[in-house]
Amino acid sequence: MKDKKKKYTIASLWLRRKGLRGITDRKKVEEELRILSSAVEQAIDGIAIYDLEPKLRYVNNAFARMHGYSPEEMIEMNVENLHDEERMDEYKRGINQVKTQGSWMGETRHLKKDGIPFPAYMSVTLLKDEKAKPIGIVSVCRDITERKRAEKELKKYTKELERANRDLEDFTSRVSHDLKAPLLTIQSFTMFLMEDYADTLDETGREYLDKVKEAAKRMSVQIEDLLKLSRVGRKFIEMETVDLNVLLEEIKSDLSARIDERGGEVVVGKLPHVSTQRVWMKELFTNLIDNGLKFNKSEKPGVEVSCEEDGKNYQFKVKDNGIGLEEKYQAKIFNLFETLHSQSDYEGTGAGLAICKKIVEELGGAIWVESKTGEGSTFFFTIPRNCSHNQ
């Protein structure tokens, strides 16, 4: 039996497949297959050849090692003995597919020599001779135990991260609401002081109250931005088909005061209809267009909005002729409350682009910016087309 097992090699099985008879041809093929056999023996993946019964006729070292056998022990072993009984139906369906369609790939569960199961990924192909007659099956097998363990850990961490994010959103929302009451008190009493004691306050006192008033105003805007940010992930429930051309006209109307004040212009190309959450899509475009007009020292501030199809995505572009920004700041500007300019130069809390980033990511896309100082900025963001309706 030992001698019988030894005759099954890659070379002998391949020669049987080719049906070669001439000595010259055989020697040439044997030399090529000697190199092939060496590569197969050193392969990381398990490789096995078995007949149609199905019994193993060849296994490489990796295949034997992952199952806990020596290669010699496995020759003539019934392949079904390597598969977990609970997944046998799955294995048999795969083999039937190989015999009828020529190949099969998928996950299954194998058994080690000691009976311990392990997950495996297999790629199985029907082996035919020169007359296209089936003579065996080639299987490439990989132990995916570590991958499955990593997937389980990732799933666990993902759930924990989702829970942490929900807790953070709840905390942000609660704190923002709680801050509104004392802030309203500060604003109210500041106004009372300015109205009722204006005559008794000197110039320095009035200046101090003006600073308190402005600080309270900025804090109020920050609280609203925090609330808005915390609500983004909670509002993606009601999806509707939105004509972005109509939406952009609405945004232009909302921003008409700033556009007229600066003598600016907002040009919009043809945009698609998308299935999305209208409120947040409006918030996204409004923030990007408003930034293009605000951070702008041109005589005629301009913003251009356009869209292109990019594979599976719609890629939107919001381009301005504003002040631009250095490359080292281009990633930081999407951080919450990240501002690159003083309040005296440009108003705002710095939360707008953080809100844009969260909206785009909730939609399954990505957002980035390309810019040069003094040459304006172009913001790009993508939305998957599989949740959009182009009309």
FILUMZA-290093 format. One line per 3 residues: number of its first residue (from 1); for each residue x, y, z negated of N, C-alpha, C. Coordinates in steps of 0.02 Angstrom, whole numbers, always signed. Last residue first. Example, Ala and Ser with C-alpha at 12.3 -4.5 7.8 and 13.67 -1.06 7.14 Angstrom:
BEGIN
2> +642/-112/-354/+684/-53/-357/+645/+2/-394; +660/-284/-390/+615/-225/-390/+660/-165/-390
# end
This chain:
BEGIN
391> -1641/+3061/+657/-1699/+3070/+701/-1683/+3122/+754; -1574/+2943/+550/-1557/+2994/+599/-1616/+3001/+648; -1584/+2911/+389/-1625/+2903/+449/-1610/+2959/+498
388> -1485/+2818/+270/-1505/+2879/+304/-1545/+2862/+366; -1419/+2717/+214/-1475/+2743/+174/-1499/+2807/+205; -1320/+2690/+303/-1369/+2637/+291/-1425/+2658/+245
385> -1230/+2793/+305/-1285/+2796/+353/-1338/+2743/+339; -1167/+2869/+157/-1176/+2809/+197/-1237/+2814/+243; -1090/+3025/+168/-1149/+2990/+143/-1159/+2929/+187
382> -949/+3128/+125/-981/+3075/+164/-1042/+3049/+128; -877/+3290/+144/-907/+3238/+102/-945/+3190/+147; -755/+3419/+140/-785/+3363/+175/-820/+3318/+124
379> -721/+3590/+150/-743/+3535/+107/-776/+3482/+150; -593/+3693/+188/-643/+3650/+220/-658/+3593/+173; -543/+3864/+163/-549/+3795/+140/-603/+3758/+180
376> -423/+3994/+209/-489/+3964/+199/-485/+3892/+177; -299/+4047/+213/-326/+4022/+276/-393/+3988/+268; -245/+4080/+90/-256/+4134/+138/-286/+4112/+203
373> -179/+3921/+68/-187/+3988/+39/-192/+4040/+94; -275/+3793/+140/-211/+3828/+136/-224/+3898/+110; -358/+3633/+127/-355/+3705/+120/-283/+3730/+121
370> -481/+3513/+111/-419/+3530/+146/-415/+3606/+148; -558/+3404/-7/-550/+3471/+22/-483/+3475/+57; -690/+3280/-30/-621/+3305/-35/-616/+3372/+1
367> -795/+3147/-82/-788/+3218/-66/-715/+3238/-75; -896/+3004/-37/-835/+3034/-65/-831/+3107/-43; -1045/+2908/-81/-996/+2937/-36/-934/+2963/-72
364> -1154/+2867/-154/-1111/+2815/-125/-1059/+2842/-78; -1225/+2958/-223/-1253/+2940/-158/-1210/+2887/-123; -1141/+2978/-329/-1205/+2944/-342/-1237/+2921/-277
361> -1044/+3052/-262/-1028/+2985/-284/-1090/+2945/-302; -1115/+3173/-242/-1091/+3134/-184/-1076/+3062/-205; -1136/+3213/-376/-1193/+3201/-331/-1171/+3156/-273
358> -1006/+3229/-424/-1049/+3178/-454/-1109/+3162/-409; -961/+3334/-342/-927/+3269/-342/-972/+3214/-369; -1048/+3438/-381/-1047/+3414/-311/-1017/+3344/-308
355> -1008/+3454/-514/-1077/+3432/-500/-1081/+3404/-428; -881/+3501/-491/-888/+3439/-529/-958/+3410/-517; -911/+3621/-427/-881/+3567/-387/-882/+3500/-424
352> -970/+3694/-539/-1005/+3681/-475/-977/+3623/-436; -901/+3730/-651/-935/+3665/-652/-965/+3645/-585; -847/+3854/-661/-804/+3802/-635/-836/+3733/-635
349> -925/+3961/-695/-899/+3920/-750/-849/+3867/-726; -919/+4133/-631/-933/+4061/-627/-900/+4023/-683; -844/+4267/-536/-889/+4241/-587/-897/+4166/-578
346> -681/+4326/-512/-736/+4286/-483/-778/+4257/-540; -609/+4423/-588/-603/+4419/-515/-662/+4384/-484; -643/+4406/-720/-646/+4474/-693/-641/+4475/-617
343> -617/+4273/-744/-687/+4294/-740/-693/+4364/-710; -480/+4213/-640/-508/+4245/-700/-580/+4266/-688; -465/+4052/-562/-465/+4125/-560/-498/+4153/-622
340> -483/+3920/-567/-416/+3942/-547/-410/+4017/-548; -565/+3810/-678/-566/+3873/-642/-494/+3896/-628; -654/+3674/-720/-588/+3692/-696/-593/+3756/-654
337> -771/+3618/-769/-750/+3683/-795/-678/+3701/-776; -720/+3457/-719/-771/+3498/-752/-739/+3560/-782; -631/+3445/-563/-638/+3431/-635/-687/+3480/-666
334> -608/+3483/-436/-669/+3444/-446/-678/+3424/-520; -485/+3546/-435/-545/+3589/-432/-610/+3550/-441; -382/+3454/-430/-404/+3478/-495/-470/+3516/-492
331> -350/+3434/-297/-384/+3379/-333/-414/+3404/-398; -292/+3556/-261/-348/+3531/-223/-385/+3472/-256; -181/+3614/-315/-244/+3624/-351/-303/+3588/-319
328> -77/+3591/-229/-72/+3561/-295/-137/+3569/-336; -107/+3669/-116/-118/+3596/-114/-118/+3566/-183; -194/+3823/-152/-133/+3784/-144/-149/+3709/-149
325> -334/+3884/-59/-301/+3866/-122/-241/+3822/-107; -439/+4019/+11/-403/+3956/+12/-371/+3940/-56; -515/+4132/+29/-447/+4141/+4/-405/+4077/+6
322> -615/+4092/+176/-600/+4125/+113/-527/+4125/+94; -691/+4045/+280/-631/+4085/+296/-609/+4124/+234; -748/+3873/+269/-753/+3945/+257/-688/+3980/+277
319> -849/+3730/+304/-786/+3767/+316/-796/+3841/+304; -903/+3581/+270/-921/+3649/+252/-856/+3690/+253; -958/+3434/+345/-902/+3480/+339/-928/+3550/+324
316> -999/+3260/+326/-1018/+3331/+327/-957/+3374/+315; -1019/+3111/+402/-968/+3153/+371/-987/+3226/+381; -1109/+2968/+375/-1114/+3036/+400/-1059/+3075/+364
313> -1035/+2803/+402/-1053/+2862/+363/-1072/+2922/+405; -984/+2701/+472/-1045/+2686/+434/-1070/+2747/+396; -910/+2807/+582/-920/+2736/+568/-986/+2724/+534
310> -963/+2952/+563/-897/+2924/+551/-905/+2851/+532; -1040/+3083/+644/-1048/+3013/+624/-978/+2983/+619; -1036/+3249/+575/-1015/+3200/+625/-1029/+3130/+598
307> -1092/+3416/+549/-1095/+3345/+531/-1073/+3302/+590; -1069/+3579/+471/-1077/+3533/+528/-1077/+3461/+504; -1066/+3749/+434/-1087/+3683/+411/-1099/+3638/+471
304> -963/+3884/+394/-990/+3842/+447/-1006/+3773/+419; -960/+4049/+335/-962/+3978/+316/-995/+3940/+373; -872/+4203/+312/-909/+4156/+354/-904/+4085/+328
301> -859/+4375/+276/-856/+4307/+251/-899/+4260/+295; -783/+4497/+346/-846/+4464/+361/-841/+4391/+339; -666/+4528/+283/-713/+4583/+297/-782/+4555/+313
298> -623/+4411/+154/-626/+4432/+223/-676/+4489/+231; -612/+4354/+32/-594/+4425/+36/-595/+4451/+108; -694/+4237/-66/-682/+4260/+2/-668/+4335/+2
295> -779/+4152/-151/-706/+4154/-152/-680/+4175/-83; -914/+4167/-103/-890/+4201/-164/-814/+4208/-164; -932/+4089/+10/-947/+4161/+14/-914/+4198/-44
292> -896/+3963/-35/-864/+3990/+25/-874/+4064/+33; -985/+3947/-141/-914/+3953/-155/-877/+3984/-95; -1104/+3933/-69/-1096/+3990/-113/-1023/+4002/-130
289> -1081/+3810/-6/-1088/+3871/+34/-1076/+3933/-9; -1073/+3724/-118/-1017/+3728/-70/-1021/+3792/-29; -1197/+3744/-184/-1134/+3756/-218/-1076/+3766/-169
286> -1288/+3705/-82/-1289/+3773/-110/-1223/+3790/-143; -1260/+3569/-62/-1246/+3617/-8/-1243/+3689/-35; -1300/+3520/-193/-1235/+3507/-163/-1216/+3559/-111
283> -1433/+3560/-208/-1383/+3584/-255/-1312/+3576/-226; -1490/+3485/-104/-1492/+3558/-101/-1439/+3588/-148; -1470/+3359/-155/-1438/+3376/-91/-1437/+3452/-82
280> -1548/+3365/-268/-1476/+3363/-276/-1439/+3376/-211; -1678/+3372/-212/-1655/+3423/-260/-1579/+3425/-264; -1691/+3256/-131/-1689/+3323/-101/-1659/+3375/-148
277> -1609/+3113/-115/-1644/+3150/-167/-1637/+3224/-150; -1636/+3033/+47/-1596/+3054/-10/-1640/+3085/-63; -1611/+2999/+207/-1652/+2975/+152/-1613/+2986/+88
274> -1595/+3132/+325/-1566/+3082/+281/-1616/+3062/+228; -1574/+3192/+487/-1623/+3180/+434/-1593/+3125/+390; -1425/+3289/+530/-1471/+3233/+533/-1527/+3237/+481
271> -1397/+3450/+610/-1388/+3403/+555/-1440/+3347/+559; -1311/+3560/+712/-1367/+3512/+709/-1351/+3459/+656; -1234/+3691/+611/-1242/+3650/+671/-1300/+3603/+663
268> -1247/+3852/+546/-1263/+3781/+534/-1272/+3745/+601; -1164/+3985/+473/-1182/+3953/+536/-1191/+3879/+524; -1181/+4128/+384/-1180/+4056/+375/-1207/+4024/+439
265> -1095/+4278/+350/-1133/+4238/+398/-1125/+4164/+381; -1092/+4440/+262/-1068/+4375/+284/-1114/+4339/+333; -1099/+4556/+190/-1097/+4561/+263/-1073/+4496/+294
262> -1116/+4543/+56/-1048/+4536/+80/-1042/+4547/+155; -1254/+4560/+48/-1210/+4602/+8/-1138/+4601/+34; -1302/+4457/+128/-1311/+4527/+150/-1263/+4573/+113
259> -1264/+4347/+48/-1242/+4351/+118/-1245/+4424/+142; -1331/+4372/-72/-1258/+4371/-71/-1231/+4379/-1; -1464/+4368/-22/-1440/+4427/-57/-1364/+4430/-56
256> -1477/+4238/+33/-1478/+4297/+78/-1451/+4360/+44; -1487/+4118/-27/-1423/+4153/-34/-1420/+4217/+7; -1613/+4074/+12/-1599/+4083/-60/-1536/+4125/-71
253> -1592/+4063/+150/-1640/+4112/+125/-1627/+4127/+51; -1503/+3958/+152/-1482/+4023/+178/-1528/+4078/+154; -1588/+3858/+102/-1530/+3879/+63/-1505/+3947/+86
250> -1677/+3846/+209/-1702/+3865/+143/-1645/+3891/+99; -1591/+3801/+306/-1624/+3866/+316/-1651/+3892/+250; -1559/+3677/+251/-1507/+3728/+255/-1537/+3797/+269
247> -1683/+3609/+264/-1655/+3622/+198/-1603/+3678/+200; -1695/+3599/+402/-1743/+3639/+365/-1716/+3657/+297; -1585/+3514/+423/-1590/+3578/+460/-1638/+3625/+424
244> -1614/+3400/+351/-1562/+3445/+326/-1561/+3512/+362; -1755/+3330/+308/-1728/+3363/+368/-1677/+3414/+343; -1762/+3185/+213/-1751/+3257/+211/-1722/+3281/+277
241> -1860/+3064/+146/-1826/+3083/+207/-1823/+3159/+210; -1824/+3024/-26/-1869/+3047/+27/-1828/+3064/+88; -1826/+2942/-184/-1792/+2956/-121/-1844/+2978/-69
238> -1823/+2952/-347/-1870/+2968/-293/-1831/+2989/-231; -1698/+2929/-412/-1751/+2879/-411/-1798/+2891/-352; -1588/+3004/-469/-1586/+2970/-405/-1636/+2913/-403
235> -1580/+3067/-590/-1631/+3092/-545/-1631/+3056/-477; -1476/+3035/-669/-1542/+3012/-690/-1597/+3028/-640; -1357/+3092/-628/-1364/+3020/-622/-1433/+2994/-639
232> -1388/+3231/-661/-1377/+3208/-592/-1389/+3133/-585; -1395/+3272/-791/-1457/+3248/-760/-1446/+3218/-691; -1273/+3319/-827/-1297/+3260/-861/-1359/+3230/-828
229> -1266/+3434/-746/-1220/+3378/-734/-1245/+3314/-766; -1364/+3513/-808/-1371/+3494/-738/-1329/+3433/-722; -1307/+3531/-934/-1371/+3497/-927/-1381/+3471/-857
226> -1193/+3604/-895/-1187/+3539/-929/-1251/+3499/-924; -1255/+3718/-843/-1215/+3675/-799/-1205/+3606/-829; -1314/+3770/-958/-1357/+3750/-902/-1319/+3703/-854
223> -1196/+3799/-1029/-1244/+3751/-1055/-1290/+3725/-1000; -1142/+3898/-946/-1106/+3835/-956/-1152/+3781/-983; -1237/+3999/-961/-1227/+3969/-895/-1192/+3902/-901
220> -1216/+4027/-1096/-1282/+4005/-1074/-1277/+3970/-1006; -1085/+4075/-1093/-1100/+4013/-1128/-1167/+3984/-1107; -1105/+4196/-1025/-1064/+4143/-995/-1078/+4075/-1027
217> -1184/+4261/-1121/-1211/+4249/-1054/-1172/+4193/-1020; -1096/+4271/-1227/-1157/+4232/-1236/-1188/+4214/-1169; -1003/+4358/-1169/-982/+4291/-1189/-1043/+4245/-1197
214> -1082/+4473/-1153/-1055/+4439/-1094/-1033/+4368/-1110; -1110/+4502/-1290/-1165/+4490/-1242/-1140/+4453/-1181; -983/+4524/-1340/-1023/+4469/-1367/-1079/+4450/-1317
211> -951/+4638/-1265/-911/+4577/-1257/-948/+4516/-1282; -1045/+4727/-1314/-1046/+4710/-1243/-1007/+4645/-1230; -1002/+4736/-1446/-1066/+4704/-1432/-1072/+4685/-1358
208> -880/+4805/-1426/-880/+4738/-1456/-946/+4701/-1440; -930/+4926/-1376/-887/+4884/-1333/-885/+4812/-1358; -996/+4974/-1485/-1036/+4957/-1426/-995/+4912/-1379
205> -884/+4996/-1567/-937/+4949/-1588/-978/+4927/-1529; -816/+5095/-1494/-784/+5030/-1506/-836/+4978/-1525; -906/+5202/-1501/-890/+5172/-1436/-858/+5103/-1444
202> -1013/+5172/-1645/-966/+5211/-1605/-950/+5174/-1541; -1183/+5165/-1691/-1123/+5129/-1670/-1077/+5176/-1631; -1296/+5238/-1710/-1249/+5233/-1767/-1184/+5198/-1748
199> -1370/+5227/-1593/-1348/+5294/-1615/-1295/+5291/-1670; -1400/+5091/-1584/-1357/+5122/-1533/-1329/+5189/-1556; -1478/+5010/-1659/-1423/+5045/-1693/-1375/+5078/-1644
196> -1576/+4953/-1577/-1596/+4987/-1640/-1540/+5028/-1673; -1505/+4901/-1463/-1564/+4945/-1455/-1578/+4986/-1518; -1400/+4827/-1510/-1387/+4877/-1459/-1445/+4926/-1451
193> -1466/+4743/-1601/-1414/+4789/-1624/-1402/+4846/-1574; -1548/+4671/-1513/-1578/+4713/-1565/-1528/+4765/-1590; -1451/+4603/-1437/-1494/+4651/-1403/-1526/+4698/-1455
190> -1401/+4522/-1537/-1355/+4569/-1503/-1396/+4624/-1469; -1512/+4447/-1566/-1489/+4495/-1615/-1437/+4544/-1587; -1521/+4372/-1444/-1576/+4414/-1468/-1552/+4468/-1516
187> -1399/+4302/-1435/-1419/+4349/-1382/-1472/+4397/-1407; -1406/+4225/-1553/-1351/+4272/-1543/-1370/+4325/-1491; -1521/+4149/-1524/-1520/+4194/-1583/-1465/+4246/-1575
184> -1478/+4076/-1415/-1534/+4123/-1406/-1537/+4173/-1464; -1383/+4000/-1481/-1361/+4047/-1430/-1416/+4100/-1417; -1459/+3917/-1563/-1416/+3969/-1594/-1392/+4020/-1543
181> -1530/+3848/-1452/-1565/+3885/-1505/-1519/+3937/-1538; -1435/+3783/-1370/-1477/+3836/-1342/-1509/+3879/-1397; -1374/+3676/-1428/-1337/+3740/-1426/-1381/+3798/-1404
178> -1461/+3573/-1408/-1452/+3597/-1476/-1417/+3665/-1478; -1445/+3550/-1270/-1510/+3574/-1296/-1502/+3605/-1365; -1314/+3505/-1274/-1331/+3564/-1235/-1397/+3594/-1258
175> -1325/+3390/-1351/-1286/+3446/-1377/-1304/+3510/-1340; -1404/+3311/-1264/-1428/+3328/-1331/-1392/+3389/-1359; -1324/+3300/-1150/-1391/+3329/-1145/-1416/+3353/-1213
172> -1212/+3237/-1204/-1205/+3302/-1171/-1273/+3338/-1168; -1269/+3117/-1250/-1237/+3163/-1297/-1233/+3233/-1268; -1312/+3061/-1129/-1360/+3075/-1182/-1333/+3126/-1231
169> -1188/+3050/-1065/-1240/+3092/-1035/-1293/+3111/-1087; -1126/+2959/-1151/-1097/+3026/-1142/-1149/+3074/-1113; -1208/+2848/-1135/-1202/+2879/-1202/-1176/+2950/-1196
166> -1184/+2823/-1001/-1252/+2841/-1022/-1250/+2875/-1090; -1048/+2792/-1009/-1070/+2850/-970/-1140/+2872/-989; -1053/+2677/-1086/-1018/+2736/-1112/-1039/+2799/-1075
163> -1123/+2593/-998/-1153/+2610/-1063/-1121/+2673/-1092; -1028/+2587/-896/-1095/+2614/-882/-1130/+2635/-947; -925/+2525/-967/-915/+2592/-940/-982/+2625/-925
160> -982/+2401/-992/-963/+2444/-1049/-954/+2516/-1026; -998/+2356/-862/-1057/+2365/-904/-1042/+2411/-963; -863/+2349/-827/-908/+2392/-789/-971/+2407/-830
157> -814/+2252/-912/-790/+2320/-921/-836/+2370/-885; -884/+2141/-858/-892/+2160/-928/-873/+2233/-939; -834/+2139/-729/-906/+2147/-739/-920/+2170/-811
154> -700/+2113/-758/-719/+2176/-725/-793/+2191/-735; -710/+1985/-812/-686/+2040/-854/-706/+2107/-825; -755/+1918/-698/-796/+1917/-759/-776/+1975/-805
151> -649/+1938/-612/-714/+1964/-593/-760/+1968/-655; -549/+1867/-681/-542/+1939/-672/-609/+1972/-654; -600/+1739/-668/-592/+1767/-735/-586/+1843/-731
148> -595/+1725/-531/-660/+1723/-564/-656/+1753/-634; -456/+1730/-514/-499/+1781/-482/-567/+1784/-516; -416/+1617/-583/-395/+1682/-607/-438/+1738/-577
145> -477/+1516/-501/-493/+1523/-573/-476/+1592/-599; -467/+1476/-372/-485/+1546/-384/-506/+1557/-457; -363/+1383/-274/-390/+1386/-342/-404/+1460/-359
142> -399/+1349/-106/-366/+1394/-153/-401/+1392/-221; -371/+1249/+39/-405/+1259/-26/-364/+1305/-71; -412/+1193/+195/-366/+1238/+159/-403/+1260/+96
139> -429/+1043/+284/-456/+1086/+231/-400/+1128/+200; -479/+960/+428/-425/+997/+396/-456/+1045/+345; -535/+800/+475/-552/+866/+449/-491/+896/+415
136> -548/+695/+622/-534/+710/+552/-554/+781/+534; -586/+673/+750/-545/+621/+719/-530/+635/+646; -701/+702/+881/-683/+715/+811/-643/+657/+781
133> -641/+727/+1044/-674/+680/+999/-653/+694/+927; -580/+797/+1143/-630/+832/+1102/-670/+785/+1058; -475/+733/+1194/-538/+723/+1229/-597/+755/+1191
130> -371/+754/+1107/-369/+789/+1172/-432/+781/+1212; -466/+761/+949/-411/+740/+992/-415/+775/+1060; -502/+880/+814/-521/+839/+872/-459/+818/+912
127> -558/+926/+655/-499/+909/+696/-520/+862/+752; -650/+1058/+585/-653/+992/+617/-592/+983/+661; -606/+1144/+435/-611/+1143/+508/-610/+1072/+534
124> -634/+1248/+296/-633/+1180/+322/-647/+1181/+398; -581/+1330/+162/-591/+1343/+233/-581/+1276/+267; -636/+1364/-6/-614/+1318/+47/-627/+1346/+116
121> -598/+1403/-170/-623/+1431/-107/-593/+1388/-51; -651/+1341/-329/-606/+1340/-271/-639/+1373/-212; -651/+1322/-506/-680/+1352/-445/-628/+1354/-389
118> -638/+1163/-587/-610/+1230/-575/-641/+1257/-509; -666/+1041/-719/-683/+1074/-656/-647/+1141/-649; -577/+902/-779/-593/+973/-792/-608/+1008/-725
115> -533/+774/-756/-605/+786/-755/-625/+858/-768; -399/+754/-741/-426/+743/-808/-500/+759/-813; -381/+794/-609/-373/+723/-626/-403/+706/-694
112> -509/+917/-577/-440/+896/-587/-440/+821/-606; -632/+953/-455/-615/+920/-519/-540/+904/-520; -706/+1105/-386/-668/+1043/-383/-655/+1016/-453
109> -837/+1191/-318/-804/+1176/-381/-772/+1107/-377; -836/+1326/-195/-862/+1263/-222/-826/+1251/-289; -863/+1449/-70/-841/+1430/-137/-874/+1365/-158
106> -818/+1435/+107/-860/+1452/+50/-829/+1430/-16; -836/+1389/+276/-798/+1424/+225/-844/+1440/+167; -823/+1275/+412/-861/+1300/+355/-814/+1334/+307
103> -840/+1212/+581/-804/+1242/+526/-852/+1263/+470; -917/+1141/+677/-844/+1145/+685/-806/+1176/+627; -1050/+1110/+674/-1031/+1176/+700/-955/+1187/+705
100> -1059/+978/+629/-1105/+1002/+681/-1082/+1067/+713; -958/+959/+535/-968/+909/+587/-1012/+933/+644; -975/+1071/+454/-912/+1061/+489/-922/+1013/+548
97> -1102/+1047/+402/-1092/+1105/+445/-1028/+1099/+485; -1073/+936/+324/-1119/+929/+381/-1113/+987/+430; -992/+999/+229/-963/+948/+274/-1008/+938/+335
94> -1087/+1083/+166/-1029/+1111/+200/-998/+1062/+249; -1175/+991/+112/-1200/+1038/+163/-1142/+1068/+202; -1087/+933/+20/-1112/+892/+77/-1141/+936/+132
91> -1067/+1040/-71/-1011/+1012/-33/-1035/+974/+29; -1197/+1052/-122/-1165/+1109/-88/-1107/+1085/-44; -1211/+931/-184/-1256/+948/-128/-1226/+1005/-87
88> -1115/+939/-287/-1106/+892/-231/-1150/+909/-171; -1109/+1008/-403/-1105/+1048/-342/-1099/+1004/-280; -1111/+914/-502/-1163/+964/-503/-1165/+1007/-440
85> -993/+842/-478/-1057/+811/-461/-1114/+862/-458; -856/+921/-404/-900/+918/-462/-968/+891/-441; -744/+827/-304/-794/+880/-310/-839/+867/-370
82> -662/+723/-282/-630/+785/-303/-680/+841/-316; -735/+622/-230/-714/+614/-300/-679/+677/-327; -749/+651/-97/-805/+668/-141/-786/+663/-215
79> -636/+597/-39/-637/+669/-50/-693/+688/-99; -560/+453/-97/-621/+480/-68/-626/+554/-88; -387/+427/-60/-439/+443/-110/-500/+471/-74
76> -288/+411/+31/-345/+364/+36/-396/+374/-20; -176/+495/-75/-187/+465/-9/-238/+409/-14; -149/+533/-205/-210/+558/-173/-226/+526/-106
73> -29/+486/-248/-90/+462/-282/-153/+480/-244; +61/+560/-172/+52/+488/-157/-12/+461/-188; +58/+688/-230/+32/+678/-162/+18/+605/-147
70> -4/+675/-399/+52/+677/-353/+23/+667/-283; -129/+785/-474/-104/+721/-449/-36/+731/-416; -194/+904/-505/-163/+866/-559/-137/+798/-538
67> -242/+992/-413/-290/+940/-436/-260/+895/-490; -136/+1070/-384/-194/+1103/-412/-246/+1054/-437; -47/+972/-330/-32/+1003/-394/-95/+1035/-425
64> -104/+940/-206/-98/+889/-257/-90/+920/-326; -93/+1064/-142/-159/+1033/-149/-157/+981/-205; +46/+1085/-145/+2/+1132/-179/-67/+1102/-191
61> +98/+980/-64/+113/+983/-136/+65/+1027/-174; -33/+922/+47/+31/+953/+32/+40/+958/-43; -98/+766/+103/-105/+825/+60/-36/+855/+50
58> -184/+656/+213/-124/+696/+200/-143/+752/+151; -297/+584/+205/-242/+555/+244/-177/+594/+235; -439/+546/+107/-380/+588/+117/-326/+550/+155
55> -592/+504/+187/-537/+486/+143/-476/+529/+159; -768/+517/+202/-702/+549/+215/-650/+527/+163; -731/+479/+348/-767/+436/+301/-797/+472/+240
52> -656/+548/+438/-727/+563/+437/-766/+522/+386; -503/+593/+349/-541/+565/+405/-615/+578/+396; -414/+743/+304/-448/+681/+289/-490/+659/+349
49> -286/+843/+245/-317/+816/+305/-351/+751/+285; -255/+994/+154/-270/+923/+156/-300/+904/+223; -171/+1114/+61/-190/+1093/+128/-199/+1017/+128
46> -176/+1251/-51/-179/+1179/-42/-204/+1161/+27; -64/+1391/-34/-131/+1361/-31/-126/+1285/-23; +73/+1409/-21/+42/+1421/-86/-27/+1388/-89
43> +182/+1294/+67/+126/+1341/+66/+97/+1348/-5; +277/+1201/+86/+294/+1256/+42/+238/+1307/+35; +220/+1114/+176/+237/+1088/+110/+253/+1144/+61
40> +211/+1196/+288/+149/+1173/+255/+164/+1149/+184; +346/+1208/+323/+307/+1268/+304/+245/+1249/+266; +376/+1076/+356/+412/+1109/+302/+374/+1170/+276
37> +290/+1057/+464/+280/+1018/+403/+315/+1049/+344; +348/+1144/+559/+280/+1156/+534/+268/+1119/+469; +469/+1079/+580/+469/+1147/+554/+401/+1163/+523
34> +418/+962/+632/+462/+958/+573/+465/+1026/+539; +353/+1003/+746/+313/+986/+688/+354/+976/+625; +460/+1023/+830/+417/+1080/+813/+377/+1066/+750
31> +504/+891/+835/+548/+943/+809/+508/+1005/+789; +393/+827/+893/+414/+808/+826/+460/+861/+795; +391/+885/+1019/+337/+900/+974/+356/+883/+902
28> +509/+827/+1070/+500/+900/+1068/+447/+921/+1017; +480/+691/+1059/+537/+720/+1022/+531/+796/+1016; +370/+680/+1146/+363/+664/+1075/+419/+695/+1034
25> +425/+712/+1269/+372/+754/+1241/+366/+742/+1166; +515/+605/+1279/+538/+674/+1280/+488/+721/+1248; +429/+492/+1276/+479/+501/+1223/+503/+573/+1220
22> +252/+500/+1303/+319/+508/+1328/+369/+524/+1273; +131/+511/+1234/+162/+445/+1241/+235/+451/+1263; +9/+597/+1133/+70/+598/+1173/+102/+528/+1175
19> -111/+634/+1073/-110/+574/+1115/-47/+570/+1158; -141/+736/+986/-118/+753/+1054/-117/+693/+1100; -177/+661/+872/-224/+709/+902/-206/+725/+974
16> -60/+593/+848/-120/+555/+864/-172/+599/+897; +21/+701/+818/+36/+662/+878/-24/+619/+898; -39/+740/+697/-42/+785/+755/-28/+747/+819
13> -7/+631/+617/-78/+648/+629/-85/+693/+689; +132/+636/+617/+98/+577/+644/+25/+591/+659; +156/+765/+559/+179/+749/+626/+139/+691/+656
10> +103/+757/+431/+77/+807/+478/+94/+787/+549; +85/+583/+392/+119/+647/+389/+85/+695/+437; +69/+429/+334/+26/+486/+350/+64/+551/+338
7> +155/+333/+291/+153/+346/+363/+110/+406/+381; +141/+311/+155/+196/+353/+178/+190/+372/+251; +39/+219/+138/+27/+289/+121/+80/+334/+150
4> +103/+102/+172/+47/+125/+213/+33/+199/+200; +192/+84/+69/+218/+98/+137/+163/+126/+181; +101/+59/-36/+145/+117/-40/+171/+136/+29
1> +42/-60/+0/+0/+0/+0/+43/+62/+0
# end
